[in-house]
Amino acid sequence: MNEETILSKSAPHSRTRSRRIGGFSMVELAVSMTVLLILTAIAIPTLMRSFRAYQLNDAAGRFSDMLKFTRFEAVRRNTQLCFLMQQNASDWTVGTSSNCGAAFDANGKQQVIAGFATPLPANTAGLPGQAAICGQLVNNGGPCLDDTSSGTNNATVQFDARGAIRVGGNVAPRVFVFYFGSAGDPEFGYRAVILLPSGATQMWTGPKGGPWQRFA
């Protein structure tokens, strides 16, 4: 078999192979990109909502953990110990204060709460009302929550040697509540950390306008 015959037989095979590895057509590529864009548009809001929920839960959880740590330390040391919260611009620091003043313990544990979810004052627009929480915590119609420390710079909470909350030397008559969220973006809802007179904590969640529901 001469060289010319070999070339004539191999040429169709090469052209066929080239067509097979040629890739996507413009139509196929356009359809694929359209599907990808649609899926992305659907997924982004869901991912953002999940991320914001994580940030809210993380801020409330770290705040609650610091309250629990302060209570534990008061019992361990067999003395009164205060939980202190301080604001620095848009950031908050929470930690222990042995003298219940405006300074943290030099070697005490601290947590920084910053970013999207931070402590909010009780008069923040959009916060759910207290009715749902009070309905589960007390049986009377009077006020049950003390929200004066929520989002308040240099606010303190005093634990006694048994881990109970003290106000003016007596066991706290009402339940402390601390709100968390974004004052400028209420779309993703709020969290509330409840501190019972016994020193135990709860966490609640609520959309803009309510109602509150306990989740931890």
N, CA, C and O of each residue as an XYZ file, in Angstrom:
864
protein
N       0.861     -1.206      0.000
C       0.000      0.000      0.000
C       0.886      1.241      0.000
O       1.761      1.387      0.855
N       0.655      2.148     -0.975
C       1.514      3.310     -1.074
C       1.097      4.402     -0.099
O       0.063      4.300      0.561
N       1.917      5.448     -0.018
C       1.710      6.541      0.944
C       0.436      7.302      0.647
O      -0.257      7.723      1.573
N       0.109      7.490     -0.623
C      -1.089      8.255     -0.989
C      -2.355      7.548     -0.514
O      -3.311      8.199     -0.093
N      -2.362      6.217     -0.580
C      -3.522      5.443     -0.137
C      -3.705      5.561      1.367
O      -4.826      5.700      1.855
N      -2.584      5.505      2.107
C      -2.639      5.618      3.568
C      -3.206      6.966      3.984
O      -4.047      7.023      4.880
N      -2.765      8.056      3.354
C      -3.250      9.387      3.693
C      -4.725      9.540      3.396
O      -5.466     10.154      4.163
N      -5.152      8.966      2.255
C      -6.567      9.093      1.896
C      -7.463      8.357      2.854
O      -8.606      8.771      3.049
N      -6.993      7.263      3.473
C      -7.813      6.508      4.423
C      -7.820      7.155      5.802
O      -8.814      7.063      6.522
N      -6.726      7.806      6.178
C      -6.651      8.396      7.512
C      -7.320      9.746      7.600
O      -7.689     10.155      8.701
N      -7.498     10.466      6.506
C      -8.066     11.806      6.527
C      -9.477     11.861      7.079
O      -9.746     12.702      7.937
N     -10.395     11.013      6.634
C     -11.761     11.065      7.204
C     -11.769     10.835      8.691
O     -12.539     11.471      9.410
N     -10.921      9.930      9.176
C     -10.875      9.658     10.617
C     -10.457     10.889     11.401
O     -11.021     11.152     12.463
N      -9.495     11.648     10.916
C      -9.014     12.852     11.597
C     -10.100     13.911     11.647
O     -10.292     14.564     12.673
N     -10.822     14.085     10.523
C     -11.881     15.086     10.500
C     -13.004     14.726     11.458
O     -13.561     15.593     12.130
N     -13.336     13.432     11.517
C     -14.382     12.967     12.445
C     -13.978     13.215     13.886
O     -14.790     13.674     14.689
N     -12.727     12.914     14.222
C     -12.246     13.132     15.579
C     -12.264     14.609     15.946
O     -12.594     14.957     17.080
N     -11.916     15.476     15.011
C     -11.921     16.915     15.270
C     -13.320     17.407     15.581
O     -13.508     18.260     16.448
N     -14.312     16.861     14.865
C     -15.689     17.268     15.137
C     -16.135     16.812     16.515
O     -16.909     17.505     17.175
N     -15.651     15.640     16.965
C     -16.052     15.098     18.254
C     -15.515     15.926     19.426
O     -16.188     16.022     20.452
N     -14.345     16.517     19.307
C     -13.743     17.267     20.418
C     -13.886     18.770     20.226
O     -13.184     19.557     20.861
N     -14.795     19.156     19.354
C     -14.945     20.568     19.041
C     -15.532     21.396     20.162
O     -15.391     22.618     20.115
N     -16.209     20.805     21.210
C     -16.777     21.542     22.329
C     -18.233     21.898     22.120
O     -18.901     21.360     21.236
N     -18.740     22.858     22.988
C     -20.142     23.261     22.951
C     -20.388     24.244     21.815
O     -19.509     25.012     21.424
N     -21.586     24.195     21.312
C     -22.000     25.219     20.362
C     -22.417     26.470     21.132
O     -22.582     26.419     22.351
N     -22.586     27.577     20.441
C     -23.001     28.820     21.084
C     -24.378     28.693     21.721
O     -24.633     29.272     22.777
N     -25.247     27.954     21.098
C     -26.603     27.759     21.647
C     -26.544     26.984     22.949
O     -27.201     27.346     23.925
N     -25.754     25.913     22.965
C     -25.615     25.106     24.181
C     -25.008     25.929     25.319
O     -25.438     25.841     26.469
N     -24.004     26.725     24.970
C     -23.370     27.553     25.991
C     -24.344     28.597     26.546
O     -24.364     28.844     27.752
N     -25.148     29.208     25.676
C     -26.117     30.213     26.119
C     -27.170     29.607     27.024
O     -27.545     30.208     28.030
N     -27.653     28.418     26.677
C     -28.647     27.731     27.511
C     -28.066     27.393     28.875
O     -28.730     27.580     29.895
N     -26.818     26.891     28.904
C     -26.164     26.535     30.171
C     -25.997     27.752     31.066
O     -26.247     27.682     32.269
N     -25.572     28.876     30.478
C     -25.384     30.095     31.261
C     -26.718     30.616     31.805
O     -26.783     31.116     32.928
N     -27.765     30.496     31.013
C     -29.085     30.948     31.468
C     -29.564     30.130     32.661
O     -30.069     30.680     33.640
N     -29.402     28.811     32.571
C     -29.796     27.935     33.686
C     -28.984     28.257     34.936
O     -29.529     28.304     36.038
N     -27.677     28.481     34.764
C     -26.811     28.805     35.904
C     -27.241     30.111     36.563
O     -27.271     30.207     37.790
N     -27.571     31.108     35.761
C     -27.995     32.392     36.317
C     -29.312     32.280     37.060
O     -29.498     32.917     38.096
N     -30.222     31.481     36.545
C     -31.516     31.282     37.217
C     -31.318     30.601     38.562
O     -31.899     31.019     39.565
N     -30.494     29.545     38.587
C     -30.231     28.825     39.839
C     -29.537     29.721     40.860
O     -29.827     29.654     42.054
N     -28.623     30.556     40.385
C     -27.926     31.479     41.285
C     -28.890     32.496     41.877
O     -28.826     32.799     43.068
N     -29.783     33.023     41.047
C     -30.759     34.004     41.533
C     -31.688     33.408     42.582
O     -32.127     34.098     43.502
N     -31.982     32.121     42.432
C     -32.843     31.448     43.410
C     -32.086     31.173     44.704
O     -32.645     31.299     45.794
N     -30.805     30.795     44.581
C     -30.034     30.357     45.755
C     -29.550     31.501     46.627
O     -29.489     31.352     47.847
N     -29.201     32.647     46.033
C     -28.580     33.732     46.808
C     -29.453     34.220     47.958
O     -28.934     34.347     49.067
N     -30.752     34.504     47.773
C     -31.571     34.951     48.917
C     -31.622     33.927     50.044
O     -31.596     34.284     51.222
N     -31.696     32.638     49.667
C     -31.733     31.589     50.692
C     -30.425     31.535     51.466
O     -30.422     31.411     52.691
N     -29.306     31.629     50.740
C     -28.004     31.616     51.404
C     -27.829     32.837     52.297
O     -27.293     32.721     53.399
N     -28.271     33.999     51.843
C     -28.148     35.212     52.637
C     -28.976     35.118     53.916
O     -28.524     35.521     54.987
N     -30.195     34.581     53.794
C     -31.047     34.437     54.982
C     -30.410     33.483     55.992
O     -30.440     33.732     57.198
N     -29.834     32.390     55.488
C     -29.169     31.432     56.376
C     -27.966     32.068     57.061
O     -27.727     31.843     58.247
N     -27.213     32.862     56.310
C     -26.034     33.517     56.871
C     -26.424     34.532     57.938
O     -25.783     34.604     58.986
N     -27.476     35.324     57.680
C     -27.936     36.300     58.672
C     -28.459     35.598     59.925
O     -28.225     36.065     61.040
N     -29.160     34.488     59.748
C     -29.654     33.728     60.900
C     -28.488     33.215     61.736
O     -28.537     33.228     62.966
N     -27.435     32.760     61.051
C     -26.241     32.308     61.773
C     -25.623     33.449     62.572
O     -25.240     33.255     63.726
N     -25.519     34.648     61.972
C     -24.940     35.793     62.666
C     -25.770     36.178     63.895
O     -25.212     36.489     64.947
N     -27.091     36.159     63.765
C     -27.968     36.477     64.892
C     -27.799     35.451     66.014
O     -27.658     35.816     67.181
N     -27.814     34.177     65.655
C     -27.673     33.126     66.663
C     -26.304     33.167     67.324
O     -26.177     32.916     68.522
N     -25.277     33.487     66.536
C     -23.917     33.546     67.078
C     -23.778     34.680     68.092
O     -23.193     34.490     69.158
N     -24.316     35.862     67.764
C     -24.213     37.000     68.681
C     -24.955     36.715     69.980
O     -24.419     36.925     71.068
N     -26.192     36.235     69.862
C     -26.973     35.916     71.066
C     -26.337     34.771     71.845
O     -26.342     34.778     73.076
N     -25.792     33.792     71.135
C     -25.176     32.650     71.804
C     -23.927     33.026     72.583
O     -23.729     32.547     73.700
N     -23.082     33.876     72.010
C     -21.863     34.291     72.715
C     -22.198     35.171     73.917
O     -21.537     35.097     74.953
N     -23.221     35.998     73.773
C     -23.671     36.815     74.898
C     -24.193     35.917     76.023
O     -23.851     36.114     77.189
N     -25.017     34.936     75.668
C     -25.549     34.003     76.658
C     -24.438     33.195     77.325
O     -24.474     32.968     78.535
N     -23.452     32.762     76.537
C     -22.337     31.998     77.100
C     -21.556     32.827     78.116
O     -21.099     32.301     79.131
N     -21.402     34.131     77.841
C     -20.681     34.989     78.775
C     -21.457     35.172     80.066
O     -20.866     35.225     81.144
N     -22.782     35.271     79.967
C     -23.610     35.323     81.176
C     -23.435     34.041     81.994
O     -23.290     34.096     83.215
N     -23.449     32.897     81.324
C     -23.296     31.616     82.019
C     -21.926     31.522     82.678
O     -21.801     31.033     83.801
N     -20.901     31.994     81.974
C     -19.549     31.949     82.543
C     -19.457     32.821     83.785
O     -18.875     32.410     84.789
N     -20.024     34.022     83.729
C     -19.976     34.926     84.885
C     -20.702     34.304     86.075
O     -20.226     34.369     87.208
N     -21.840     33.712     85.809
C     -22.587     33.037     86.884
C     -21.764     31.900     87.489
O     -21.688     31.761     88.710
N     -21.150     31.091     86.627
C     -20.330     29.978     87.099
C     -19.174     30.480     87.964
O     -18.870     29.895     89.004
N     -18.533     31.566     87.528
C     -17.411     32.111     88.276
C     -17.848     32.644     89.645
O     -17.118     32.503     90.626
N     -19.029     33.251     89.714
C     -19.537     33.744     90.998
C     -19.737     32.586     91.977
O     -19.401     32.693     93.157
N     -20.279     31.493     91.481
C     -20.483     30.312     92.333
C     -19.152     29.687     92.702
O     -18.940     29.306     93.853
N     -18.256     29.580     91.734
C     -16.954     28.957     91.979
C     -16.147     29.741     93.007
O     -15.504     29.152     93.876
N     -16.181     31.070     92.907
C     -15.428     31.909     93.842
C     -16.177     32.142     95.143
O     -15.608     32.651     96.109
N     -17.447     31.773     95.170
C     -18.311     31.987     96.342
C     -18.381     33.474     96.713
O     -18.229     33.849     97.876
N     -18.613     34.301     95.700
C     -18.702     35.740     95.915
C     -19.570     36.363     94.827
O     -19.892     35.715     93.830
N     -19.946     37.628     95.026
C     -20.709     38.305     93.980
C     -19.784     38.674     92.821
O     -18.610     38.985     93.024
N     -20.326     38.634     91.611
C     -19.554     38.955     90.416
C     -20.510     39.551     89.386
O     -21.643     39.091     89.241
N     -20.052     40.563     88.683
C     -20.921     41.230     87.719
C     -20.548     40.915     86.278
O     -19.381     40.737     85.931
N     -21.557     40.857     85.482
C     -21.441     40.812     84.029
C     -21.520     42.252     83.533
O     -22.449     42.981     83.880
N     -20.543     42.664     82.718
C     -20.470     44.049     82.246
C     -20.495     44.078     80.731
O     -19.854     43.254     80.079
N     -21.240     45.032     80.161
C     -21.258     45.210     78.713
C     -20.908     46.648     78.379
O     -21.479     47.586     78.936
N     -19.957     46.813     77.459
C     -19.495     48.144     77.067
C     -19.519     48.288     75.553
O     -19.223     47.349     74.814
N     -19.881     49.499     75.109
C     -19.947     49.791     73.686
C     -18.739     50.618     73.266
O     -18.330     51.544     73.966
N     -18.175     50.270     72.111
C     -17.079     51.026     71.513
C     -17.417     51.229     70.043
O     -17.222     50.335     69.219
N     -17.929     52.419     69.725
C     -18.457     52.689     68.380
C     -19.606     51.731     68.120
O     -20.596     51.749     68.851
N     -19.496     50.893     67.093
C     -20.574     49.945     66.793
C     -20.324     48.567     67.392
O     -21.169     47.681     67.269
N     -19.178     48.373     68.036
C     -18.831     47.084     68.629
C     -19.184     47.062     70.118
O     -19.264     48.099     70.776
N     -19.390     45.846     70.624
C     -19.676     45.659     72.045
C     -18.716     44.632     72.621
O     -18.366     43.649     71.967
N     -18.292     44.879     73.867
C     -17.480     43.916     74.608
C     -18.226     43.535     75.878
O     -18.738     44.398     76.591
N     -18.284     42.243     76.155
C     -18.935     41.761     77.379
C     -17.941     40.906     78.143
O     -17.144     40.181     77.548
N     -17.993     40.996     79.480
C     -17.059     40.240     80.292
C     -17.379     40.375     81.770
O     -18.452     40.849     82.143
N     -16.440     39.954     82.611
C     -16.640     39.958     84.056
C     -16.057     41.218     84.690
O     -15.069     41.776     84.213
N     -16.698     41.651     85.781
C     -16.235     42.810     86.549
C     -16.432     42.507     88.027
O     -17.562     42.457     88.513
N     -15.342     42.306     88.731
C     -15.433     41.912     90.141
C     -16.004     43.007     91.028
O     -16.687     42.719     92.011
N     -15.724     44.285     90.681
C     -16.222     45.381     91.512
C     -17.523     45.981     90.978
O     -18.007     46.993     91.487
N     -18.080     45.346     89.948
C     -19.355     45.807     89.363
C     -19.276     47.272     88.930
O     -20.255     48.013     89.018
N     -18.083     47.677     88.458
C     -17.907     49.043     87.994
C     -17.869     49.108     86.487
O     -18.468     48.280     85.802
N     -17.161     50.098     85.972
C     -17.094     50.321     84.525
C     -15.818     49.770     83.917
O     -15.414     50.188     82.832
N     -15.173     48.821     84.618
C     -13.935     48.240     84.108
C     -14.009     46.720     84.201
O     -14.512     46.167     85.179
N     -13.498     46.054     83.167
C     -13.455     44.595     83.169
C     -12.307     44.111     84.053
O     -11.341     44.839     84.284
N     -12.419     42.881     84.543
C     -11.316     42.269     85.272
C     -10.105     42.164     84.353
O     -10.233     41.810     83.181
N      -8.946     42.471     84.885
C      -7.731     42.525     84.068
C      -7.471     41.205     83.357
O      -7.096     41.202     82.185
N      -7.662     40.101     84.034
C      -7.395     38.787     83.448
C      -8.673     37.990     83.233
O      -8.643     36.768     83.085
N      -9.797     38.702     83.218
C     -11.074     38.023     83.068
C     -11.400     37.705     81.616
O     -10.829     38.279     80.689
N     -12.322     36.786     81.445
C     -12.759     36.397     80.106
C     -13.637     37.489     79.502
O     -14.439     38.109     80.199
N     -13.477     37.719     78.198
C     -14.278     38.727     77.491
C     -14.694     38.184     76.128
O     -14.062     37.284     75.575
N     -15.772     38.758     75.606
C     -16.253     38.438     74.266
C     -16.540     39.745     73.538
O     -17.063     40.687     74.133
N     -16.200     39.806     72.254
C     -16.516     40.961     71.422
C     -17.662     40.587     70.492
O     -17.613     39.566     69.805
N     -18.689     41.420     70.479
C     -19.855     41.200     69.614
C     -19.904     42.356     68.619
O     -20.130     43.505     68.999
N     -19.691     42.044     67.355
C     -19.612     43.088     66.333
C     -20.187     42.565     65.029
O     -20.428     41.369     64.868
N     -20.402     43.491     64.101
C     -20.892     43.097     62.790
C     -22.376     43.341     62.627
O     -22.914     44.316     63.151
N     -23.037     42.457     61.901
C     -24.453     42.629     61.557
C     -25.351     42.625     62.789
O     -26.226     43.482     62.914
N     -25.151     41.679     63.696
C     -26.025     41.511     64.867
C     -25.339     42.016     66.119
O     -24.274     41.518     66.485
N     -25.931     42.998     66.782
C     -25.389     43.575     68.005
C     -26.518     43.800     69.007
O     -27.688     43.732     68.633
N     -26.191     44.068     70.276
C     -27.236     44.386     71.264
C     -28.033     45.618     70.853
O     -27.471     46.594     70.356
N     -29.332     45.567     71.062
C     -30.214     46.668     70.681
C     -30.967     47.195     71.900
O     -31.325     46.413     72.781
N     -31.212     48.497     71.968
C     -32.047     49.043     73.040
C     -33.498     48.602     72.868
O     -33.924     48.234     71.774
N     -34.240     48.646     73.958
C     -35.608     48.129     73.955
C     -36.556     48.953     73.099
O     -37.615     48.462     72.708
N     -36.199     50.191     72.802
C     -37.085     51.033     72.005
C     -36.797     50.957     70.507
O     -37.280     51.794     69.744
N     -36.021     49.966     70.078
C     -35.722     49.799     68.656
C     -37.002     49.487     67.884
O     -37.758     48.590     68.257
N     -37.235     50.226     66.818
C     -38.439     50.014     66.017
C     -38.431     48.623     65.391
O     -37.412     48.169     64.870
N     -39.586     47.952     65.451
C     -39.719     46.632     64.841
C     -39.561     45.477     65.794
O     -39.915     44.349     65.450
N     -39.030     45.721     67.006
C     -38.879     44.627     67.960
C     -40.248     44.044     68.328
O     -41.196     44.792     68.568
N     -40.352     42.708     68.374
C     -41.607     42.103     68.805
C     -41.944     42.503     70.240
O     -41.048     42.773     71.040
N     -43.229     42.539     70.560
C     -43.660     42.860     71.913
C     -43.335     41.750     72.900
O     -42.965     40.643     72.508
N     -43.475     42.053     74.172
C     -43.085     41.115     75.220
C     -44.167     40.098     75.566
O     -43.914     39.191     76.359
N     -45.353     40.221     75.001
C     -46.493     39.415     75.437
C     -46.222     37.919     75.346
O     -46.551     37.177     76.272
N     -45.627     37.463     74.246
C     -45.406     36.027     74.064
C     -44.449     35.473     75.111
O     -44.644     34.369     75.618
N     -43.402     36.253     75.434
C     -42.436     35.800     76.434
C     -43.075     35.816     77.819
O     -42.960     34.850     78.573
N     -43.747     36.915     78.149
C     -44.367     37.014     79.468
C     -45.427     35.942     79.676
O     -45.588     35.420     80.779
N     -46.144     35.620     78.613
C     -47.191     34.614     78.728
C     -46.667     33.251     79.130
O     -47.387     32.464     79.745
N     -45.419     32.961     78.789
C     -44.834     31.670     79.148
C     -44.054     31.715     80.461
O     -43.837     30.681     81.093
N     -43.632     32.920     80.873
C     -42.784     33.013     82.058
C     -43.551     33.345     83.328
O     -43.154     32.923     84.414
N     -44.646     34.095     83.212
C     -45.401     34.492     84.398
C     -46.889     34.294     84.151
O     -47.336     34.180     83.010
N     -47.645     34.256     85.240
C     -49.086     34.045     85.145
C     -49.890     35.290     85.478
O     -51.120     35.250     85.486
N     -49.205     36.401     85.755
C     -49.952     37.614     86.073
C     -49.917     38.569     84.897
O     -49.158     38.372     83.949
N     -50.733     39.592     84.960
C     -50.835     40.520     83.845
C     -49.873     41.678     83.906
O     -49.857     42.505     82.994
N     -49.065     41.768     84.954
C     -48.139     42.884     85.104
C     -46.901     42.714     84.250
O     -46.722     41.676     83.612
N     -46.044     43.724     84.232
C     -44.804     43.620     83.440
C     -43.898     42.534     84.000
O     -43.764     42.385     85.215
N     -43.283     41.783     83.109
C     -42.446     40.676     83.590
C     -40.991     40.850     83.198
O     -40.123     40.213     83.795
N     -40.689     41.696     82.208
C     -39.326     41.816     81.707
C     -38.697     43.145     82.093
O     -39.353     44.187     82.071
N     -37.429     43.096     82.444
C     -36.637     44.293     82.684
C     -35.720     44.465     81.482
O     -34.730     43.747     81.348
N     -36.045     45.421     80.601
C     -35.269     45.610     79.378
C     -34.389     46.854     79.423
O     -33.882     47.299     78.394
N     -34.210     47.413     80.616
C     -33.458     48.670     80.730
C     -31.966     48.498     80.435
O     -31.293     49.470     80.092
N     -31.444     47.285     80.562
C     -30.012     47.056     80.319
C     -29.717     46.685     78.872
O     -28.559     46.700     78.455
N     -30.750     46.351     78.102
C     -30.535     45.920     76.722
C     -29.992     47.071     75.874
O     -30.604     48.136     75.791
N     -28.849     46.845     75.253
C     -28.252     47.869     74.402
C     -27.813     49.109     75.152
O     -27.749     50.191     74.570
N     -27.506     48.970     76.447
C     -27.115     50.102     77.290
C     -25.632     50.013     77.628
O     -25.176     49.011     78.178
N     -24.890     51.049     77.303
C     -23.460     51.061     77.582
C     -23.191     51.043     79.088
O     -23.860     51.734     79.857
N     -22.197     50.238     79.499
C     -21.783     50.090     80.905
C     -22.862     49.484     81.791
O     -22.809     49.634     83.011
N     -23.832     48.808     81.206
C     -24.836     48.110     82.018
C     -24.202     46.888     82.685
O     -23.331     46.240     82.106
N     -24.641     46.582     83.895
C     -24.118     45.429     84.629
C     -25.271     44.558     85.124
O     -26.390     45.027     85.334
N     -24.961     43.287     85.301
C     -25.877     42.331     85.925
C     -25.101     41.639     87.035
O     -24.015     41.109     86.803
N     -25.656     41.643     88.236
C     -24.935     41.113     89.396
C     -25.416     39.712     89.759
O     -26.608     39.475     89.959
N     -24.458     38.793     89.839
C     -24.720     37.420     90.292
C     -24.226     37.280     91.726
O     -23.140     37.753     92.061
N     -25.026     36.629     92.574
C     -24.548     36.374     93.932
C     -23.819     35.029     93.974
O     -23.655     34.367     92.949
N     -23.385     34.635     95.175
C     -22.575     33.426     95.319
C     -23.347     32.154     94.980
O     -22.740     31.103     94.777
N     -24.673     32.236     94.916
C     -25.484     31.077     94.519
C     -25.804     31.074     93.035
O     -26.407     30.131     92.524
N     -25.393     32.145     92.338
C     -25.672     32.233     90.920
C     -26.970     32.932     90.582
O     -27.347     32.993     89.411
N     -27.668     33.465     91.584
C     -28.920     34.182     91.352
C     -28.641     35.639     91.023
O     -27.560     36.152     91.312
N     -29.628     36.311     90.412
C     -29.481     37.710     90.029
C     -29.910     38.601     91.191
O     -30.966     38.386     91.787
N     -29.087     39.605     91.511
C     -29.375     40.539     92.597
C     -29.583     41.949     92.045
O     -28.833     42.415     91.188
N     -30.608     42.609     92.552
C     -30.889     44.006     92.220
C     -31.130     44.740     93.531
O     -32.098     44.455     94.236
N     -30.252     45.687     93.862
C     -30.394     46.411     95.120
C     -30.307     45.521     96.345
O     -30.937     45.801     97.365
N     -29.538     44.459     96.255
C     -29.355     43.557     97.384
C     -30.389     42.458     97.476
O     -30.241     41.550     98.295
N     -31.429     42.509     96.667
C     -32.477     41.494     96.691
C     -32.482     40.692     95.385
O     -31.958     41.136     94.364
N     -33.086     39.503     95.445
C     -33.222     38.707     94.225
C     -34.076     39.481     93.231
O     -35.095     40.064     93.602
N     -33.663     39.486     91.976
C     -34.336     40.276     90.942
C     -35.830     39.954     90.885
O     -36.205     38.784     90.811
N     -36.693     40.987     90.919
C     -38.144     40.747     90.883
C     -38.659     40.440     89.485
O     -39.748     39.890     89.326
N     -37.874     40.796     88.471
C     -38.316     40.565     87.096
C     -37.225     39.888     86.266
O     -36.093     39.715     86.717
N     -37.588     39.519     85.072
C     -36.684     38.797     84.178
C     -35.949     39.800     83.288
O     -36.575     40.675     82.689
N     -34.633     39.677     83.202
C     -33.860     40.525     82.309
C     -33.991     40.022     80.872
O     -34.042     38.815     80.633
N     -34.044     40.953     79.917
C     -34.078     40.585     78.502
C     -33.097     41.463     77.737
O     -33.025     42.672     77.958
N     -32.337     40.836     76.827
C     -31.367     41.540     75.988
C     -31.691     41.210     74.527
O     -31.759     40.043     74.141
N     -31.890     42.256     73.730
C     -32.285     42.082     72.331
C     -31.078     42.172     71.405
O     -30.115     42.889     71.677
N     -31.153     41.421     70.293
C     -30.085     41.404     69.300
C     -30.676     41.474     67.895
O     -31.733     40.910     67.613
N     -29.965     42.181     67.028
C     -30.390     42.302     65.642
C     -29.651     43.429     64.972
O     -28.639     43.914     65.477
N     -30.161     43.844     63.830
C     -29.602     44.979     63.093
C     -30.640     46.086     63.074
O     -31.732     45.910     62.533
N     -30.301     47.232     63.665
C     -31.248     48.347     63.724
C     -31.601     48.851     62.335
O     -32.710     49.337     62.112
N     -30.659     48.738     61.393
C     -30.899     49.253     60.057
C     -31.434     48.231     59.072
O     -31.772     48.584     57.942
N     -31.517     46.967     59.478
C     -31.970     45.914     58.569
C     -32.797     44.888     59.341
O     -32.297     43.815     59.676
N     -34.075     45.214     59.629
C     -34.918     44.329     60.439
C     -35.488     43.140     59.681
O     -36.188     42.314     60.265
N     -35.196     43.042     58.383
C     -35.802     42.003     57.558
C     -35.539     40.599     58.097
O     -36.380     39.709     57.964
N     -34.373     40.404     58.704
C     -33.974     39.068     59.116
C     -34.366     38.747     60.558
O     -33.991     37.695     61.076
N     -35.109     39.629     61.209
C     -35.634     39.335     62.526
C     -34.677     39.650     63.659
O     -33.682     40.355     63.488
N     -35.010     39.104     64.826
C     -34.287     39.446     66.055
C     -34.088     38.197     66.922
O     -34.711     37.158     66.704
N     -33.209     38.334     67.901
C     -33.019     37.320     68.929
C     -33.113     38.010     70.289
O     -32.826     39.201     70.410
N     -33.511     37.264     71.295
C     -33.591     37.776     72.661
C     -32.955     36.768     73.612
O     -33.238     35.572     73.542
N     -32.100     37.256     74.494
C     -31.530     36.425     75.557
C     -32.265     36.769     76.844
O     -32.263     37.918     77.286
N     -32.887     35.771     77.433
C     -33.659     35.943     78.666
C     -32.825     35.452     79.844
O     -32.291     34.343     79.824
N     -32.723     36.294     80.867
C     -31.981     35.944     82.081
C     -32.958     35.897     83.241
O     -33.467     36.928     83.680
N     -33.217     34.696     83.734
C     -34.173     34.500     84.823
C     -33.559     34.912     86.164
O     -32.335     34.933     86.297
N     -34.400     35.242     87.167
C     -33.866     35.610     88.487
C     -32.941     34.549     89.077
O     -32.040     34.874     89.850
N     -33.157     33.280     88.717
C     -32.302     32.203     89.213
C     -30.918     32.219     88.585
O     -30.001     31.564     89.080
N     -30.759     32.978     87.478
C     -29.492     33.021     86.773
C     -29.467     32.166     85.515
O     -28.511     32.225     84.742
N     -30.520     31.363     85.304
C     -30.609     30.539     84.092
C     -30.925     31.417     82.883
O     -31.519     32.486     83.026
N     -30.531     30.969     81.702
C     -30.741     31.745     80.481
C     -31.599     30.978     79.478
O     -31.638     29.747     79.479
N     -32.278     31.731     78.630
C     -33.042     31.202     77.505
C     -32.749     32.068     76.286
O     -32.334     33.219     76.419
N     -32.971     31.499     75.079
C     -32.841     32.280     73.854
C     -34.135     32.172     73.049
O     -34.714     31.096     72.899
N     -34.569     33.327     72.538
C     -35.819     33.421     71.787
C     -35.551     34.050     70.429
O     -34.592     34.804     70.261
N     -36.404     33.736     69.466
C     -36.300     34.309     68.128
C     -37.644     34.904     67.724
O     -38.702     34.421     68.127
N     -37.581     35.964     66.918
C     -38.809     36.606     66.475
C     -38.593     37.411     65.211
O     -37.561     38.068     65.069
N     -39.553     37.377     64.277
C     -39.464     38.227     63.083
C     -39.837     39.657     63.436
O     -40.261     39.932     64.558
N     -39.684     40.558     62.493
C     -40.075     41.941     62.717
C     -41.556     41.997     63.097
O     -42.412     41.500     62.365
N     -41.842     42.595     64.228
C     -43.220     42.693     64.698
C     -43.706     41.510     65.514
O     -44.756     41.595     66.151
N     -42.966     40.405     65.508
C     -43.288     39.258     66.350
C     -44.062     38.175     65.632
O     -44.310     38.259     64.429
N     -44.451     37.130     66.404
C     -44.255     36.973     67.843
C     -42.931     36.272     68.176
O     -42.267     35.709     67.306
N     -42.572     36.326     69.461
C     -41.382     35.628     69.939
C     -41.661     34.137     70.082
O     -42.776     33.720     70.396
N     -40.602     33.335     69.841
C     -40.669     31.894     70.086
C     -39.351     31.447     70.689
O     -38.280     31.843     70.229
N     -39.435     30.624     71.715
C     -38.214     30.137     72.341
C     -37.600     29.032     71.477
O     -38.307     28.168     70.959
N     -36.239     29.077     71.328
C     -35.573     28.018     70.567
C     -34.386     27.401     71.310
O     -33.781     26.447     70.822
N     -34.050     27.933     72.476
C     -32.948     27.335     73.252
C     -33.080     27.754     74.707
O     -32.259     27.366     75.538
